[in-house]
Amino acid sequence: MAAFAGKWMLTFLRGGEEVTGATLTRFFGFHVAVLPGLATVLLAMHLLLVQRLGMSVPPSVERAITEGREPPRSMPFFPNFLLRDIIGWYVALGVLGALAAIFPWELGTKADAFASAPAGIRPEWYFLFMFQTLKYLPPKILFLEGEFAGLLGFGLAGAVWVIVPFLDYRAGFGRVTRFFTGLGIFAIGFMVVMSALALR
């Protein structure tokens, strides 16, 4: 790689002289920030040029139009070209899935599912309120395990959250929707308080 990219580029991509954790962090940054940003800029330039200059026309169609003849028969984008694109993506996805299944890449020592969790471990910030809530639940709630009851409650809350946008004021749901607004404000406050308790 050094022969093609050069010593400076090799050091820059590795984040140092050796392949370390900094290399992984750097490539992750390229993957989630730099490359999508470049793709967005190129897409914006493409759309700008299409808006200013218009779409290109095949030479045979352009000749037919300038000569006043009927242009040759063309294939519509939908469904013909769309189906071709979908088939191409399915083939690429199939090849990628086959490579992942036949030649799996190990990431290191496999985690032991039966080992105790490391001390001080906690989830990402957006799950902290759930994590803290499950700590406060008793071992048994009626006939259910406490943790299972908590997870069931979070699932029901998510289902309610999905239903709320479908309520219609005109169908007499005005009061119900106001109730859900208050419930949403309470839920946000609950999440903030539980997350703050988990971060102590």
GROMACS elastic network, one bead per residue, 0.5 to 0.9 nm:
[ bonds ]
;  ai    aj funct       b0    kb
    1     4     6  0.54522   500
    1     5     6  0.59749   500
    1     6     6  0.75960   500
    1     7     6  0.89061   500
    1    10     6  0.73763   500
    2     5     6  0.52323   500
    2     7     6  0.55427   500
    2     8     6  0.86440   500
    2     9     6  0.78765   500
    2    10     6  0.61046   500
    3     6     6  0.58268   500
    3     7     6  0.79926   500
    5     8     6  0.79239   500
    5     9     6  0.57004   500
    5    10     6  0.65369   500
    6     9     6  0.54364   500
    6    10     6  0.62198   500
    6    11     6  0.87496   500
    7    10     6  0.50881   500
    7    11     6  0.62030   500
    7    12     6  0.85222   500
    8    11     6  0.52086   500
    8    12     6  0.60438   500
    8    13     6  0.86327   500
    9    13     6  0.60572   500
    9    14     6  0.84658   500
   10    13     6  0.53043   500
   10    14     6  0.61179   500
   10    15     6  0.84071   500
   10    16     6  0.84121   500
   10    17     6  0.81262   500
   11    14     6  0.51674   500
   11    15     6  0.58017   500
   11    16     6  0.50966   500
   11    17     6  0.56328   500
   11    18     6  0.80509   500
   12    15     6  0.52021   500
   12    16     6  0.67556   500
   12    17     6  0.88297   500
   13    16     6  0.79329   500
   13    23     6  0.68779   500
   13    26     6  0.71603   500
   13    27     6  0.75586   500
   14    17     6  0.68292   500
   14    18     6  0.66208   500
   14    19     6  0.57139   500
   14    20     6  0.75433   500
   14    22     6  0.71749   500
   14    24     6  0.81906   500
   14    26     6  0.74792   500
   14    27     6  0.84135   500
   15    18     6  0.78354   500
   15    19     6  0.77319   500
   15    20     6  0.79513   500
   15    21     6  0.88687   500
   15    22     6  0.56679   500
   15    23     6  0.53314   500
   15    24     6  0.88866   500
   15    25     6  0.87604   500
   15    26     6  0.68062   500
   16    19     6  0.73356   500
   16    20     6  0.80382   500
   16    22     6  0.77827   500
   16    23     6  0.77934   500
   17    20     6  0.89216   500
   18    23     6  0.83531   500
   19    22     6  0.75956   500
   19    23     6  0.57538   500
   19    24     6  0.82309   500
   20    23     6  0.53420   500
   20    24     6  0.70294   500
   21    24     6  0.52002   500
   21    25     6  0.63160   500
   21    26     6  0.86087   500
   22    26     6  0.59863   500
   22    27     6  0.85814   500
   23    26     6  0.50779   500
   23    27     6  0.61888   500
   23    28     6  0.84620   500
   24    27     6  0.52538   500
   24    28     6  0.60251   500
   24    29     6  0.85585   500
   25    28     6  0.50318   500
   25    29     6  0.61668   500
   25    30     6  0.87066   500
   26    29     6  0.50594   500
   26    30     6  0.63161   500
   26    31     6  0.86267   500
   27    31     6  0.60586   500
   27    32     6  0.86712   500
   28    32     6  0.61742   500
   28    33     6  0.82750   500
   29    32     6  0.53733   500
   29    33     6  0.55837   500
   29    34     6  0.67630   500
   29    35     6  0.87718   500
   30    33     6  0.55485   500
   30    35     6  0.57479   500
   30    36     6  0.83207   500
   31    34     6  0.64764   500
   31    35     6  0.57264   500
   31    36     6  0.71759   500
   32    35     6  0.68426   500
   32    36     6  0.63968   500
   32    37     6  0.85619   500
   33    36     6  0.56352   500
   33    37     6  0.59478   500
   33    38     6  0.86580   500
   34    37     6  0.51320   500
   34    38     6  0.62215   500
   34    39     6  0.86476   500
   35    38     6  0.50993   500
   35    39     6  0.61065   500
   35    40     6  0.85590   500
   36    40     6  0.60637   500
   36    41     6  0.86333   500
   37    40     6  0.50705   500
   37    41     6  0.62768   500
   37    42     6  0.86969   500
   38    41     6  0.51042   500
   38    42     6  0.61988   500
   38    43     6  0.85462   500
   39    42     6  0.51432   500
   39    43     6  0.60548   500
   39    44     6  0.85380   500
   40    43     6  0.50713   500
   40    44     6  0.60775   500
   40    45     6  0.85841   500
   41    44     6  0.51111   500
   41    45     6  0.61883   500
   41    46     6  0.85910   500
   42    45     6  0.50698   500
   42    46     6  0.60982   500
   42    47     6  0.86448   500
   43    47     6  0.61725   500
   43    48     6  0.85236   500
   44    47     6  0.51642   500
   44    48     6  0.60816   500
   44    49     6  0.86245   500
   45    48     6  0.50336   500
   45    49     6  0.61500   500
   45    50     6  0.85785   500
   46    49     6  0.52114   500
   46    50     6  0.61766   500
   46    51     6  0.86322   500
   47    50     6  0.50403   500
   47    51     6  0.61300   500
   47    52     6  0.86284   500
   48    51     6  0.51294   500
   48    52     6  0.61930   500
   48    53     6  0.84648   500
   49    52     6  0.50925   500
   49    53     6  0.56478   500
   49    54     6  0.72709   500
   49    55     6  0.88899   500
   50    53     6  0.53533   500
   50    55     6  0.57956   500
   50    56     6  0.87200   500
   51    54     6  0.56087   500
   51    55     6  0.82244   500
   53    56     6  0.85254   500
   57    60     6  0.83432   500
   57    61     6  0.65473   500
   57    62     6  0.61846   500
   58    61     6  0.54188   500
   58    62     6  0.63049   500
   58    63     6  0.87611   500
   59    62     6  0.50211   500
   59    63     6  0.60606   500
   59    64     6  0.85517   500
   60    63     6  0.51790   500
   60    64     6  0.62092   500
   60    65     6  0.86887   500
   60    71     6  0.75413   500
   60    72     6  0.74225   500
   61    64     6  0.51144   500
   61    65     6  0.61916   500
   61    66     6  0.87038   500
   61    70     6  0.85268   500
   61    71     6  0.51172   500
   61    72     6  0.63641   500
   62    65     6  0.51793   500
   62    66     6  0.62217   500
   62    67     6  0.86077   500
   62    71     6  0.79030   500
   63    66     6  0.52502   500
   63    67     6  0.61124   500
   63    68     6  0.85208   500
   63    69     6  0.84033   500
   63    71     6  0.81989   500
   64    67     6  0.52017   500
   64    68     6  0.60626   500
   64    70     6  0.61766   500
   64    71     6  0.50996   500
   64    72     6  0.76581   500
   65    68     6  0.51107   500
   65    69     6  0.59553   500
   65    70     6  0.69418   500
   65    71     6  0.63099   500
   66    69     6  0.77201   500
   67    70     6  0.89076   500
   68    71     6  0.86438   500
   69    72     6  0.89416   500
   70    73     6  0.86840   500
   71    74     6  0.82476   500
   75    78     6  0.86363   500
   75    80     6  0.68388   500
   75    81     6  0.77094   500
   76    79     6  0.69377   500
   76    80     6  0.61774   500
   76    81     6  0.70066   500
   77    80     6  0.56512   500
   77    82     6  0.60905   500
   77    83     6  0.88858   500
   78    81     6  0.61188   500
   78    82     6  0.55936   500
   78    83     6  0.77155   500
   79    82     6  0.52655   500
   79    83     6  0.57941   500
   79    84     6  0.85303   500
   80    83     6  0.53838   500
   80    84     6  0.64038   500
   80    85     6  0.88268   500
   81    84     6  0.50141   500
   81    85     6  0.61976   500
   81    86     6  0.86372   500
   82    85     6  0.51156   500
   82    86     6  0.61979   500
   82    87     6  0.86493   500
   83    86     6  0.50292   500
   83    87     6  0.61431   500
   83    88     6  0.85722   500
   84    87     6  0.51689   500
   84    88     6  0.62204   500
   84    89     6  0.87242   500
   85    88     6  0.50425   500
   85    89     6  0.62247   500
   85    90     6  0.85913   500
   86    89     6  0.51190   500
   86    90     6  0.61142   500
   86    91     6  0.86076   500
   87    90     6  0.50330   500
   87    91     6  0.61663   500
   87    92     6  0.86432   500
   88    91     6  0.51595   500
   88    92     6  0.62536   500
   88    93     6  0.85901   500
   89    92     6  0.50567   500
   89    93     6  0.60076   500
   89    94     6  0.84421   500
   90    93     6  0.50056   500
   90    94     6  0.59795   500
   90    95     6  0.85735   500
   91    94     6  0.50194   500
   91    95     6  0.62027   500
   91    96     6  0.86004   500
   92    95     6  0.51648   500
   92    96     6  0.61685   500
   92    97     6  0.85631   500
   93    96     6  0.50561   500
   93    97     6  0.60096   500
   93    98     6  0.84727   500
   94    97     6  0.50767   500
   94    98     6  0.60243   500
   94    99     6  0.85596   500
   95    98     6  0.50881   500
   95    99     6  0.61596   500
   95   100     6  0.85888   500
   96    99     6  0.51715   500
   96   100     6  0.61697   500
   96   101     6  0.86280   500
   97   100     6  0.50666   500
   97   101     6  0.61189   500
   97   102     6  0.85478   500
   98   101     6  0.51025   500
   98   102     6  0.59226   500
   98   103     6  0.81474   500
   99   102     6  0.52344   500
   99   103     6  0.55296   500
   99   104     6  0.73677   500
  100   103     6  0.54961   500
  100   104     6  0.50356   500
  100   105     6  0.75739   500
  101   104     6  0.57070   500
  106   109     6  0.81002   500
  106   110     6  0.84253   500
  107   110     6  0.78414   500
  111   114     6  0.88719   500
  111   115     6  0.83603   500
  112   115     6  0.54307   500
  112   116     6  0.86944   500
  113   116     6  0.82261   500
  114   117     6  0.89662   500
  115   118     6  0.88669   500
  116   119     6  0.88315   500
  117   120     6  0.86263   500
  117   121     6  0.70802   500
  118   121     6  0.58480   500
  122   125     6  0.87013   500
  122   127     6  0.89166   500
  122   128     6  0.74720   500
  122   131     6  0.76552   500
  122   198     6  0.85168   500
  123   126     6  0.80031   500
  123   127     6  0.60068   500
  123   128     6  0.61374   500
  123   131     6  0.73319   500
  124   127     6  0.56639   500
  124   128     6  0.64707   500
  125   128     6  0.51197   500
  125   129     6  0.80784   500
  125   195     6  0.72720   500
  125   199     6  0.87211   500
  126   129     6  0.73242   500
  126   130     6  0.86041   500
  126   191     6  0.89923   500
  126   195     6  0.81910   500
  127   130     6  0.54608   500
  127   131     6  0.63005   500
  127   132     6  0.88247   500
  127   195     6  0.81505   500
  128   132     6  0.61084   500
  128   133     6  0.84772   500
  128   191     6  0.82287   500
  128   194     6  0.71297   500
  128   195     6  0.50708   500
  128   196     6  0.84629   500
  128   197     6  0.88712   500
  128   198     6  0.62063   500
  128   199     6  0.80020   500
  129   132     6  0.52117   500
  129   133     6  0.60419   500
  129   134     6  0.86380   500
  129   190     6  0.78244   500
  129   191     6  0.52174   500
  129   192     6  0.73451   500
  129   193     6  0.77714   500
  129   196     6  0.82243   500
  129   197     6  0.83752   500
  129   198     6  0.71696   500
  130   133     6  0.50489   500
  130   134     6  0.61699   500
  130   135     6  0.87123   500
  130   150     6  0.83490   500
  130   151     6  0.84604   500
  130   154     6  0.79939   500
  130   191     6  0.80667   500
  130   194     6  0.78154   500
  130   195     6  0.83042   500
  131   134     6  0.54134   500
  131   135     6  0.66147   500
  131   194     6  0.85242   500
  131   195     6  0.85275   500
  131   198     6  0.76442   500
  132   135     6  0.51596   500
  132   136     6  0.67871   500
  132   194     6  0.59441   500
  132   195     6  0.71412   500
  132   197     6  0.72619   500
  132   198     6  0.56439   500
  133   136     6  0.53411   500
  133   137     6  0.66157   500
  133   150     6  0.77486   500
  133   194     6  0.68611   500
  134   137     6  0.52912   500
  134   138     6  0.85415   500
  134   146     6  0.76988   500
  134   147     6  0.59641   500
  134   150     6  0.63076   500
  134   151     6  0.83097   500
  135   138     6  0.81855   500
  135   147     6  0.85229   500
  137   140     6  0.81565   500
  137   141     6  0.82012   500
  137   146     6  0.57699   500
  137   147     6  0.70599   500
  137   149     6  0.87752   500
  137   150     6  0.74069   500
  138   141     6  0.67110   500
  138   145     6  0.84246   500
  138   146     6  0.55381   500
  138   147     6  0.82668   500
  139   144     6  0.86733   500
  139   145     6  0.59795   500
  139   147     6  0.73305   500
  140   143     6  0.67579   500
  140   144     6  0.58546   500
  140   147     6  0.83933   500
  140   149     6  0.85200   500
  141   144     6  0.53348   500
  141   145     6  0.62479   500
  141   146     6  0.54468   500
  141   149     6  0.69040   500
  142   145     6  0.82508   500
  142   146     6  0.88342   500
  144   147     6  0.84108   500
  144   148     6  0.67051   500
  144   149     6  0.60450   500
  145   148     6  0.52677   500
  145   149     6  0.61342   500
  145   150     6  0.86668   500
  146   149     6  0.51415   500
  146   150     6  0.62454   500
  146   151     6  0.87521   500
  147   150     6  0.50268   500
  147   151     6  0.62438   500
  147   152     6  0.85466   500
  148   151     6  0.50976   500
  148   152     6  0.60527   500
  148   153     6  0.85300   500
  149   153     6  0.61141   500
  149   154     6  0.86922   500
  150   153     6  0.50102   500
  150   154     6  0.62929   500
  150   155     6  0.86384   500
  151   154     6  0.50691   500
  151   155     6  0.61927   500
  151   156     6  0.86700   500
  152   155     6  0.50406   500
  152   156     6  0.62362   500
  152   157     6  0.86234   500
  153   156     6  0.51124   500
  153   157     6  0.61363   500
  153   158     6  0.85982   500
  154   157     6  0.50253   500
  154   158     6  0.61910   500
  154   159     6  0.86748   500
  155   158     6  0.50834   500
  155   159     6  0.62762   500
  155   160     6  0.87550   500
  156   160     6  0.62457   500
  156   161     6  0.85884   500
  157   160     6  0.51212   500
  157   161     6  0.62078   500
  157   162     6  0.87622   500
  158   162     6  0.63540   500
  158   163     6  0.88118   500
  159   162     6  0.51232   500
  159   163     6  0.63829   500
  159   164     6  0.89307   500
  160   163     6  0.50573   500
  160   164     6  0.62860   500
  160   180     6  0.89346   500
  161   164     6  0.55046   500
  161   165     6  0.78602   500
  161   180     6  0.88866   500
  161   184     6  0.85063   500
  162   165     6  0.67571   500
  162   166     6  0.80500   500
  163   166     6  0.56212   500
  163   167     6  0.71097   500
  164   167     6  0.55664   500
  164   177     6  0.73614   500
  164   180     6  0.72925   500
  165   168     6  0.80092   500
  167   171     6  0.80528   500
  167   173     6  0.64035   500
  167   174     6  0.84914   500
  167   176     6  0.83920   500
  167   177     6  0.69269   500
  168   171     6  0.54430   500
  168   172     6  0.72753   500
  168   173     6  0.58484   500
  168   174     6  0.74056   500
  168   177     6  0.81489   500
  169   172     6  0.57148   500
  169   175     6  0.84094   500
  169   176     6  0.88645   500
  169   177     6  0.74695   500
  170   173     6  0.70149   500
  170   174     6  0.75047   500
  171   174     6  0.79660   500
  172   175     6  0.77009   500
  172   176     6  0.83975   500
  173   176     6  0.50918   500
  173   177     6  0.59436   500
  173   178     6  0.85713   500
  174   177     6  0.51759   500
  174   178     6  0.62772   500
  174   179     6  0.86862   500
  175   178     6  0.50441   500
  175   179     6  0.62103   500
  175   180     6  0.86965   500
  176   179     6  0.50030   500
  176   180     6  0.63235   500
  176   181     6  0.87095   500
  177   181     6  0.61960   500
  177   182     6  0.87403   500
  178   182     6  0.63953   500
  178   183     6  0.85681   500
  179   182     6  0.52185   500
  179   183     6  0.61628   500
  179   184     6  0.86160   500
  180   184     6  0.59663   500
  180   185     6  0.85798   500
  181   184     6  0.50340   500
  181   185     6  0.63505   500
  181   186     6  0.86883   500
  182   185     6  0.51308   500
  182   186     6  0.62468   500
  182   187     6  0.86005   500
  183   186     6  0.50440   500
  183   187     6  0.60994   500
  183   188     6  0.87003   500
  184   188     6  0.62104   500
  184   189     6  0.86060   500
  185   188     6  0.52168   500
  185   189     6  0.62772   500
  185   190     6  0.85904   500
  186   189     6  0.51181   500
  186   190     6  0.60511   500
  186   191     6  0.86197   500
  187   191     6  0.61271   500
  187   192     6  0.86258   500
  188   191     6  0.51206   500
  188   192     6  0.62261   500
  188   193     6  0.86868   500
  189   192     6  0.51506   500
  189   193     6  0.61692   500
  189   194     6  0.85692   500
  190   193     6  0.52559   500
  190   194     6  0.60675   500
  190   195     6  0.84194   500
  191   194     6  0.52787   500
  191   195     6  0.59529   500
  191   196     6  0.84874   500
  192   195     6  0.52005   500
  192   196     6  0.61319   500
  192   197     6  0.86773   500
  193   196     6  0.51375   500
  193   197     6  0.62436   500
  193   198     6  0.86824   500
  194   197     6  0.50468   500
  194   198     6  0.61671   500
  194   199     6  0.86913   500
  195   198     6  0.50522   500
  195   199     6  0.62694   500
  195   200     6  0.89572   500
  196   199     6  0.51684   500
  196   200     6  0.66142   500
  197   200     6  0.54790   500
